[in-house]
Amino acid sequence: MSGLQSKDDDHSAAFKQTKLRQGQLFGEISLIYNCLTTASVIALKYCTIGRLNQIDFDEIVLQHPQILKYIKEGIFEYNDKDMLFIKMTLKQLPFLAHLQDRDTVFYSIIYSLDTQKLNQGSILMHFGDNVEEIYIIEQGIVEVVTQIGGKEIVVERLFRGSVINYKNLFLQTKSQVMLRFASESVVKTLSL
């Protein structure tokens, strides 16, 4: 497997590159957490690799559950700046603050986050929408807009690391504000 190169998707033109060596894994996050791939892999020269599909992986884990434990422990060791950012941001939430970096539920939450890239002027939430998602601003600026006398007024601007709706989600309220993007932005979403 020597000669494979991983290009992590970080929503920008520049990619982090990591050379994979013989015996290293890729694609395990998608198999374990049933999510989209988190990186692209390009062969730089002739390689021989093994492929394990989801059905075979599930069968192996069913017969040998300790394998899943070992693979997850390897994931805990990944030192990715985007992962560190998401962990830090999620730990701001009172109901997740107690989680440790090696708690498997933490990674289940992280890998269930949906990523949306939105343009300036796009609306994330309208007045009166049901609050069904928690939003984390990964990149960009979100304006919190209210209406006074029929006029829209920006009451706050939220930046990278801001967490939106985490209280309202559990209160099952309707949005009292509009959320609009002041710049092209990337948002992580955790649905109810």
N, C-alpha and C positions, 0 to 999 in steps of 0.2 A: 504494500500500500504506500510505500514511500513515493513522494512526488505529488501527493494530493494537496490542494490548497483550499482552505476554507475562507469564504468572504462573508462575514457577518453582515446582515441587513440592518443598517442604521439610518435609513431614510435620507441619505445624503449621497452626493456623487463620490465621496471618498469612502473606501471600505477598509476595515481592519483585515489584515491577512495573517493567517496562521498556517504554518506548514504542519500537515499531519504526517505522522511517522507510522511505520509498520506496527500493527496491533492496536492502533487507536480507533475509536469509534466515531461515527457521525450519524446523525439521524435518530439517535436514541430518544431525544426529547419528544419528537413527534410520535414515536411508538408508545412511550410511557404516558404522555399527557394528552394524546389524541388531538394535537394541535398542528397548525401549519409549521413547516420547517422554519428554523431560525437562522439558517445560513445556506449559502450556495457553495458547492464544492466543485472545483475545476481540476482535472488531471493535467499536470504540467509535463508528464511523460507517460510512457506505457506503465500501466498498473494492473495488478490483479487484486480484486476486492471480492469480499463475500457479501451477499445480500440476504437480509432476513426480513420477510414480509410480516405484516401485522398478525395474520392468522397463526403463523408458525411461532412468532414471538409470544403471543398469548398462550399457546399450547406449552411452550417451554416454561414460562412463568408459572403456569398452573401445576406443572410437574415438579418444578424446582423454584419455589418462591424466593429463596435466598438470592437468586440471580438478580431479581428486581431490586432487592435491597442494595446489592453491591453497585449496580449501575446508578441508582439514585445517589448513593454516597459519592460517586464520581462527579455527578452533576453539582453536588454541594460545593465542590472544590473549584468550579469555574470562577474565574476572576475577570468578569466582564463588566465594564463601566456602566453599561445600560442596565444590567441585572442589579448592580449595587444601587443605582439610582431608584429603580422600582422598589427594591427592598426597603430602602430608607424612606421612600414616600409612603409605602403601605404601612410602615410602622408608626406613622403619624396618626393613623386611625386607632382610636381607643380600643376597639374590639380586636385589633390585630397586633397591638403594641407588645403583647406578651410572647408573641411567636419568636422563636430562635431561628437563626440562619439554617439550621439543620432540620427544622420541622418540615415533614413532607407535605403537610397541608399548605404551607407557605408557597411551595413550588406549584402545587395544584392551582392555587389562586393566580399566581404570576402567569402561568402558561395558559390560563383560561381567559386572560385579558385580550380583548379585541383591540386592534390598532386601526385608527382612522386618520387619514391625512385630509385636511380640509383647507379650502381657500379662504383668503381674506373676505369678509362679508358673509360667509356661510353662517347659518344659524344652527347652534347645537341644541338649543331648547327654546321653545316659544312660551309666552305667558299662558298659564293654565294647563300646560302639558303634565301628564302623570309622571312623577319621578320614579323611574324604574332602573336607573343606572347610576353608578358612581363613575365620575370622570377624573382622570389624572392627566394634567398637562405635561406632556413630555417635551414639547417644543412649541414656541409661539406665545401668543397673547390672546386671552379670552376676555371680552368686555361683559360686565354684568350690567344689564340695562333695565331700568324701571320706567314707568310712565307716570308723569305728573301733569295734570291738566291736558291730557291728550298728547303731550310731548315726550319723546324718548330722552332719557337722561342716563348717561354712563355714571354709575355710582362706584364702580371699582374695576380695576384691571388685574387679572390674574395671570401669573407667569409660570414657568417651568417649576414643577414640584407641587403646584396647587392641587388640592383634592376637592372636588365639587360634588355636592349632594349626599355626602355620607350620612348626615343626620336626617335629612328629608326622606331618604330612601326607606328608613325604618319607621318613620312616622306616616308613610304612605300619603304624603300631601301632594298637592298640585303646585307647579312652579309659580312663584310670585314674581319672577323676573324672566328676562330673556337673556340667553347666553349667545353672544355673537363673536366671531373671530375677528380680531383687529389686525391679524397678519396670518400668512399661511402657517398652519399649526398641525401638530401631531398630538393626538389624544389617545390614551389607553382607556378602555371601557370595561367595567365589571358590571354585568347585568344582574338584576334581581334573581 
